[in-house]
Amino acid sequence: MTLRLRKYFLLHFRPKTVPESTLALTLSWGLGGLAAVLVLLQMGTGLLLKFAYEPTPQGAYASIQYLIADVPFGRLVRNLHHWGANLLVGVVVLHLLRVCFTGAFHAPRRLNWVIGLGLLTTVLLSNFTGYLLPWDQLAYWAVTVSTGMLEYIPGFGPVMQQWIRGGPEIGAMTLRLFFAVHTALVPLLFAVLMGFHFWRVRRAGGLVIPRKADEWRGDPESGEPAPGPARERVPAVPHLIVREAAMAAVGVAAVLLLAVAVDAPLEGPANPGLSPNPTKAPWYFAGFQELLLHVHPTVAVFIVPVMATLALAALPFWRYQADPGGIWFISRSGRRSALAAALSGALAAILWIAVDHGLASYSAATGRFSSVGLPLLLLAAFAAAGWGSFGKRGTGLNNEGVQVAFVFAAAGFAVMTVTGAVFRGEGMALGWPW
């Protein structure tokens, strides 16, 4: 029975044949497979690190120093784990954008989009819980800032903060809790969600079939699908497997080169009585920390994340005018509107930061304007950008309008993230990184 199950799994992990057009690198850029390789790399290097790591406030920092100085290849393994984790966040975000911009979230891939959001959450959870484990100044105060944001969530925020910290302050219980989640719960979530994710990809017939910009699937009036052109299929071995192996090799080589060239940061041991200046959240939460400087805290750490999560989760389930799956940026005009939305969103965020920075030295009245008026202006711009999202005569949402709203918001938040992570110096003042 065990042999039959293994054979069944191996035969169905990849199909016998795949559409030849889906093998083009420009369709997926291998981001999904690369993310899976990085997860496996994280599990392997993390397992090795556990042999030297001691999850206590007294021994954590010393065990990292011992790992770096005395364990053969210990520094390399730690560097691989650190940079692999950071690259994993970037790869998963790019994979999400690729799926969105190729329309690969429409039926029959709706559920897999939601599973993908779960995987993105798991990646962030993995990075955040692992961030504290070195127990140095950088890790301690970054987690302090990140968990401190929870105070602004109305009602249950303080309770959630105490639950995550394991008490009122970050200490031994926090470290044990983060270590348990990072080394036990996160690998389990990856195993379940990744297995389900790949199975859903297989059930949907593989990757979305690439099409030209003037090809549309279905009649928006009747809802009847249009007959698609015949697609030539080729054996998965060697065509698909060789490409996946090559992409995996390139990804591992890139992480290895980065690990050899740049050491993972390690500051002095954690000191709860001496905070560094500036005290920043991890870079993947820097956008929310930047928002805290410009809007009411409840808006930055509760309303914006909740609305963004709900909008992303609901994205595949809205009724659209058409299904442009397989077409990059929907159409030729969609590409132009997406570029305009990206530039507009980035420019709006830059102007917002600049104007708010200029108003910071004025009276409380201007301060109220910067925390309330500017967000309202940005919301108005966002609404104007997505005005074309609503279709006519009840035919559903306009695909390009939804894409414009998504790109506008994503570009603005990207600027916030870069500003908070790179251009905030002592006292969180704006300045050049050098």
C-alpha positions as CSV (number, residue, x, y, z in Angstrom):
1,M,0.0,0.0,0.0
2,T,2.8,2.4,0.9
3,L,4.6,1.7,-2.4
4,R,1.4,2.3,-4.3
5,L,0.8,5.6,-2.5
6,R,4.3,6.8,-3.3
7,K,3.9,5.8,-6.9
8,Y,0.5,7.6,-7.1
9,F,2.1,10.8,-5.6
10,L,5.1,10.8,-7.9
11,L,3.0,10.2,-11.0
12,H,0.6,13.0,-10.1
13,F,3.0,15.6,-8.7
14,R,3.6,16.7,-12.2
15,P,1.3,15.9,-15.2
16,K,2.6,13.6,-18.1
17,T,2.2,16.4,-20.6
18,V,1.9,20.2,-20.4
19,P,0.9,22.9,-22.9
20,E,4.0,24.0,-24.6
21,S,3.0,27.7,-24.4
22,T,3.1,27.6,-20.6
23,L,6.8,26.7,-20.6
24,A,7.8,30.3,-21.7
25,L,9.8,32.0,-19.0
26,T,8.0,35.3,-19.6
27,L,4.7,33.7,-18.4
28,S,5.6,32.9,-14.8
29,W,9.3,33.7,-14.6
30,G,9.6,30.6,-12.5
31,L,8.6,32.5,-9.3
32,G,6.3,29.9,-7.9
33,G,8.9,27.1,-8.2
34,L,11.6,29.4,-6.9
35,A,9.5,30.2,-3.8
36,A,9.1,26.5,-3.2
37,V,12.9,26.0,-3.5
38,L,13.6,28.8,-1.1
39,V,11.1,27.3,1.4
40,L,13.0,24.0,1.3
41,L,16.3,25.8,1.6
42,Q,14.9,27.5,4.7
43,M,13.8,24.2,6.2
44,G,17.2,22.6,5.6
45,T,19.3,25.5,6.9
46,G,16.9,26.0,9.8
47,L,17.3,22.4,10.8
48,L,21.1,22.7,10.9
49,L,20.9,25.9,13.0
50,K,18.8,24.2,15.6
51,F,21.8,22.0,16.5
52,A,23.7,25.1,17.8
53,Y,20.9,27.4,18.9
54,E,19.7,27.8,22.5
55,P,16.3,29.5,22.8
56,T,16.8,31.4,26.0
57,P,17.7,35.1,26.7
58,Q,20.9,34.0,28.4
59,G,22.1,31.6,25.6
60,A,20.5,32.8,22.4
61,Y,23.0,35.5,21.5
62,A,26.0,33.5,22.8
63,S,24.9,30.5,20.7
64,I,24.8,32.7,17.5
65,Q,28.3,33.9,18.3
66,Y,29.5,30.4,18.8
67,L,27.8,29.3,15.5
68,I,29.6,32.1,13.6
69,A,33.0,31.7,15.2
70,D,33.5,28.1,16.1
71,V,31.1,25.9,14.1
72,P,32.4,24.8,10.7
73,F,30.4,26.6,8.0
74,G,28.2,28.0,10.7
75,R,28.5,31.5,9.4
76,L,27.6,30.4,5.9
77,V,24.5,28.4,7.0
78,R,23.3,31.4,9.0
79,N,23.8,33.7,6.1
80,L,22.0,31.3,3.8
81,H,19.1,31.2,6.2
82,H,18.9,34.9,6.7
83,W,19.1,36.0,3.0
84,G,17.0,33.1,1.9
85,A,14.2,34.3,4.2
86,N,14.4,37.9,2.9
87,L,14.5,36.8,-0.7
88,L,11.5,34.6,-0.1
89,V,9.4,37.5,0.9
90,G,10.3,39.3,-2.3
91,V,9.8,36.3,-4.5
92,V,6.4,35.5,-3.0
93,V,5.2,39.1,-3.4
94,L,6.4,39.1,-7.1
95,H,4.6,35.8,-7.6
96,L,1.4,37.3,-6.3
97,L,1.8,40.3,-8.6
98,R,2.5,38.0,-11.6
99,V,-0.7,36.0,-10.9
100,C,-2.7,39.2,-10.6
101,F,-1.3,40.8,-13.7
102,T,-1.8,37.7,-15.9
103,G,-5.4,37.3,-14.7
104,A,-4.6,33.8,-13.2
105,F,-6.9,34.3,-10.3
106,H,-10.1,33.8,-12.3
107,A,-12.1,30.5,-12.2
108,P,-11.0,27.7,-11.8
109,R,-8.1,29.2,-9.8
110,R,-10.1,31.3,-7.3
111,L,-9.5,29.1,-4.3
112,N,-5.8,28.8,-5.1
113,W,-5.5,32.6,-4.9
114,V,-6.8,32.5,-1.3
115,I,-4.4,29.7,-0.5
116,G,-1.6,31.8,-2.0
117,L,-2.5,34.7,0.3
118,G,-2.3,32.1,3.2
119,L,1.2,31.2,2.0
120,L,2.2,34.9,1.9
121,T,1.0,35.3,5.5
122,T,3.0,32.2,6.5
123,V,6.1,33.6,4.9
124,L,5.7,36.9,6.8
125,L,5.0,34.9,10.0
126,S,8.1,32.8,9.4
127,N,10.3,35.9,8.9
128,F,8.9,37.8,11.8
129,T,9.2,35.0,14.4
130,G,12.7,34.2,13.2
131,Y,13.7,37.8,13.4
132,L,13.8,37.8,17.2
133,L,15.8,34.6,17.6
134,P,19.3,36.1,17.5
135,W,18.3,38.2,20.5
136,D,20.4,41.2,19.5
137,Q,19.6,44.9,19.7
138,L,18.3,44.9,16.1
139,A,16.0,42.0,16.6
140,Y,14.7,42.9,20.1
141,W,13.7,46.4,19.3
142,A,12.4,45.7,15.8
143,V,10.0,43.2,17.4
144,T,9.2,45.6,20.2
145,V,8.2,48.3,17.6
146,S,6.2,45.8,15.5
147,T,4.2,44.4,18.5
148,G,3.9,47.9,19.9
149,M,1.7,48.8,16.9
150,L,-0.9,46.4,18.1
151,E,-1.9,48.8,20.9
152,Y,-3.7,50.9,18.4
153,I,-6.1,48.2,17.3
154,P,-9.4,49.1,19.0
155,G,-10.8,46.6,21.5
156,F,-8.6,43.5,21.3
157,G,-5.3,45.1,20.3
158,P,-3.7,45.1,23.7
159,V,-4.9,41.6,24.4
160,M,-3.4,40.4,21.1
161,Q,-0.1,42.2,21.9
162,Q,0.1,40.5,25.3
163,W,-0.7,37.1,23.8
164,I,2.0,37.4,21.1
165,R,4.6,38.6,23.6
166,G,3.6,36.0,26.1
167,G,3.3,38.8,28.7
168,P,3.4,42.5,29.1
169,E,7.0,42.8,27.9
170,I,9.3,41.0,25.5
171,G,11.3,38.4,27.4
172,A,12.0,34.7,27.9
173,M,8.4,33.7,27.2
174,T,8.4,35.7,24.0
175,L,11.5,34.0,22.8
176,R,10.2,30.5,23.6
177,L,6.9,31.3,21.9
178,F,8.5,32.7,18.7
179,F,11.0,29.7,18.6
180,A,8.1,27.2,18.9
181,V,6.1,28.9,16.2
182,H,9.1,29.4,13.9
183,T,10.3,25.8,14.2
184,A,7.1,23.8,14.6
185,L,4.0,25.6,13.4
186,V,5.4,27.4,10.4
187,P,6.9,24.3,8.8
188,L,3.6,22.5,9.3
189,L,1.7,25.4,7.7
190,F,4.1,25.4,4.7
191,A,3.7,21.6,4.2
192,V,-0.1,21.7,4.2
193,L,-0.6,24.9,2.2
194,M,2.1,24.2,-0.3
195,G,0.8,20.7,-0.9
196,F,-2.7,22.1,-1.3
197,H,-1.5,24.9,-3.5
198,F,0.3,22.7,-6.0
199,W,-2.6,20.2,-6.1
200,R,-5.0,23.0,-7.0
201,V,-2.6,24.2,-9.7
202,R,-2.6,20.7,-11.1
203,R,-6.4,20.4,-10.8
204,A,-6.9,23.7,-12.7
205,G,-4.9,22.3,-15.6
206,G,-1.5,23.8,-14.8
207,L,-0.5,27.4,-15.4
208,V,-2.9,29.8,-17.1
209,I,-2.6,29.5,-20.9
210,P,-0.8,32.6,-22.3
211,R,-2.8,34.6,-24.9
212,K,-2.4,37.7,-27.0
213,A,-3.7,41.1,-25.9
214,D,-6.7,40.9,-28.3
215,E,-7.9,37.5,-27.1
216,W,-10.8,37.5,-24.7
217,R,-12.4,34.4,-23.1
218,G,-16.1,34.5,-22.9
219,D,-18.9,36.9,-23.9
220,P,-19.5,39.5,-21.2
221,E,-23.2,39.7,-22.1
222,S,-24.1,36.0,-22.3
223,G,-21.3,34.6,-20.1
224,E,-20.7,31.8,-22.7
225,P,-17.0,30.9,-23.0
226,A,-15.4,31.4,-26.4
227,P,-13.6,28.4,-28.0
228,G,-9.9,28.7,-27.5
229,P,-7.3,27.7,-30.0
230,A,-5.8,24.2,-29.8
231,R,-2.7,24.1,-27.6
232,E,0.2,21.7,-28.4
233,R,1.2,19.6,-25.5
234,V,4.7,18.3,-24.8
235,P,6.0,15.7,-22.2
236,A,6.7,17.1,-18.8
237,V,9.9,15.2,-18.7
238,P,12.2,16.6,-19.8
239,H,10.6,19.9,-20.9
240,L,9.1,21.0,-17.6
241,I,11.4,19.3,-15.2
242,V,14.6,20.5,-16.8
243,R,13.3,24.1,-16.7
244,E,12.3,23.8,-13.1
245,A,15.7,22.3,-12.2
246,A,17.5,25.1,-14.0
247,M,15.5,27.8,-12.2
248,A,16.1,26.1,-8.9
249,A,19.8,26.0,-9.5
250,V,19.9,29.7,-10.5
251,G,17.9,30.6,-7.3
252,V,20.2,28.6,-5.0
253,A,23.3,30.0,-6.6
254,A,22.0,33.5,-6.2
255,V,21.4,33.0,-2.4
256,L,24.7,31.3,-2.1
257,L,26.6,34.2,-3.7
258,L,24.8,36.7,-1.5
259,A,25.5,34.6,1.6
260,V,29.2,34.4,0.8
261,A,29.5,38.1,0.0
262,V,27.3,39.7,2.8
263,D,27.1,38.6,6.4
264,A,23.7,38.5,8.1
265,P,23.5,41.5,10.5
266,L,24.2,40.9,14.2
267,E,24.4,43.8,16.6
268,G,25.2,43.8,20.3
269,P,23.2,41.7,22.7
270,A,19.6,42.8,23.4
271,N,19.4,45.5,26.0
272,P,15.8,46.3,27.1
273,G,17.0,49.5,28.8
274,L,18.7,51.1,25.8
275,S,16.8,51.5,22.5
276,P,18.8,52.2,19.3
277,N,18.1,55.3,17.3
278,P,16.2,54.9,15.0
279,T,14.2,51.9,16.2
280,K,12.6,50.3,13.1
281,A,10.3,47.4,12.3
282,P,11.6,44.8,9.9
283,W,11.6,46.1,6.3
284,Y,8.5,44.1,5.3
285,F,6.5,46.0,8.0
286,A,8.2,49.4,7.4
287,G,5.3,50.6,5.2
288,F,3.0,50.4,8.2
289,Q,5.5,52.1,10.4
290,E,5.8,54.9,7.9
291,L,2.0,55.2,7.7
292,L,2.0,55.7,11.5
293,L,3.9,58.9,11.0
294,H,1.3,60.3,8.7
295,V,-2.2,59.0,9.7
296,H,-4.0,58.1,12.8
297,P,-2.5,54.9,14.3
298,T,-5.8,53.0,14.1
299,V,-5.9,53.7,10.4
300,A,-2.3,52.6,9.8
301,V,-2.3,49.4,11.8
302,F,-5.9,48.3,11.6
303,I,-8.2,49.8,9.0
304,V,-5.6,49.8,6.1
305,P,-4.4,46.1,6.7
306,V,-8.0,44.8,7.2
307,M,-9.3,46.6,4.1
308,A,-6.4,45.5,2.0
309,T,-6.7,41.9,3.2
310,L,-10.4,41.8,2.5
311,A,-10.0,43.4,-0.9
312,L,-7.3,40.9,-1.9
313,A,-9.2,37.9,-0.7
314,A,-12.3,39.0,-2.5
315,L,-10.5,39.9,-5.8
316,P,-11.2,36.6,-7.6
317,F,-14.9,36.5,-6.5
318,W,-16.1,39.8,-7.9
319,R,-18.1,39.7,-11.1
320,Y,-16.0,41.0,-14.0
321,Q,-16.9,42.0,-17.5
322,A,-14.5,39.5,-19.0
323,D,-11.9,36.9,-18.2
324,P,-8.5,38.0,-19.6
325,G,-6.6,35.1,-18.0
326,G,-3.2,34.6,-19.7
327,I,-2.9,38.2,-21.0
328,W,-0.4,40.4,-19.3
329,F,-2.1,43.5,-17.9
330,I,-5.4,42.6,-19.6
331,S,-4.9,44.4,-22.8
332,R,-2.8,47.0,-24.6
333,S,-4.7,49.8,-23.1
334,G,-4.5,48.0,-19.7
335,R,-0.7,48.1,-19.9
336,R,-0.7,51.9,-20.4
337,S,-3.3,52.5,-17.7
338,A,-1.3,50.2,-15.3
339,L,1.9,52.2,-15.9
340,A,0.0,55.5,-15.4
341,A,-1.5,54.1,-12.2
342,A,1.9,53.0,-10.9
343,L,3.5,56.4,-11.6
344,S,0.5,58.2,-10.1
345,G,0.5,56.1,-6.9
346,A,4.2,56.5,-6.4
347,L,4.0,60.2,-7.0
348,A,1.0,60.6,-4.7
349,A,2.8,58.9,-1.9
350,I,6.0,60.9,-2.4
351,L,4.0,64.2,-2.4
352,W,2.1,63.1,0.7
353,I,5.3,62.4,2.6
354,A,6.9,65.6,1.4
355,V,3.9,67.8,2.3
356,D,3.4,66.1,5.6
357,H,7.1,66.6,6.4
358,G,6.8,70.2,5.5
359,L,3.8,70.6,7.8
360,A,5.4,68.8,10.7
361,S,6.8,72.0,12.2
362,Y,3.6,73.9,12.1
363,S,0.7,74.1,14.6
364,A,-1.6,71.4,15.9
365,A,-4.2,72.4,13.3
366,T,-1.8,71.5,10.4
367,G,-1.0,68.4,12.3
368,R,-4.6,67.4,12.3
369,F,-4.7,68.2,8.6
370,S,-1.7,66.0,7.9
371,S,-3.2,63.0,9.9
372,V,-6.8,63.4,8.6
373,G,-6.9,65.7,5.6
374,L,-4.1,64.2,3.6
375,P,-5.4,60.6,4.0
376,L,-8.8,61.8,2.8
377,L,-7.2,63.4,-0.3
378,L,-5.3,60.2,-1.0
379,L,-8.5,58.2,-0.6
380,A,-10.2,60.6,-3.1
381,A,-7.4,60.0,-5.6
382,F,-7.6,56.3,-5.0
383,A,-11.4,56.4,-5.7
384,A,-10.8,58.4,-8.8
385,A,-8.2,55.9,-10.0
386,G,-10.7,53.1,-9.6
387,W,-13.8,55.0,-10.9
388,G,-13.8,53.0,-14.1
389,S,-14.0,49.7,-12.1
390,F,-17.8,49.7,-12.3
391,G,-19.2,48.3,-15.5
392,K,-22.2,49.5,-17.4
393,R,-25.6,47.9,-17.6
394,G,-24.8,45.4,-14.8
395,T,-22.2,43.5,-16.8
396,G,-19.7,43.5,-13.9
397,L,-16.6,45.3,-12.8
398,N,-14.3,46.7,-15.5
399,N,-11.1,44.6,-15.4
400,E,-8.8,47.5,-16.2
401,G,-10.4,49.7,-13.6
402,V,-9.8,47.2,-10.9
403,Q,-6.2,46.8,-12.1
404,V,-5.7,50.6,-11.9
405,A,-7.0,50.7,-8.3
406,F,-4.8,47.8,-7.3
407,V,-1.6,49.2,-9.0
408,F,-2.2,52.7,-7.6
409,A,-2.5,51.3,-4.0
410,A,0.5,48.9,-4.4
411,A,2.8,51.5,-5.8
412,G,1.9,54.0,-3.0
413,F,2.6,51.4,-0.3
414,A,5.8,50.4,-2.0
415,V,7.0,54.0,-1.7
416,M,6.0,54.0,1.9
417,T,8.0,50.8,2.5
418,V,11.1,52.1,0.8
419,T,10.9,55.4,2.6
420,G,10.5,53.8,6.0
421,A,13.2,51.2,5.5
422,V,15.8,53.3,3.7
423,F,15.2,57.1,4.1
424,R,14.4,57.3,7.8
425,G,17.3,58.1,10.1
426,E,17.8,59.2,13.7
427,G,14.6,60.2,15.3
428,M,12.8,58.9,12.2
429,A,13.7,62.0,10.3
430,L,13.9,62.0,6.6
431,G,17.4,61.8,5.1
432,W,19.7,60.1,2.7
433,P,20.8,56.6,3.8
434,W,24.5,57.6,3.6
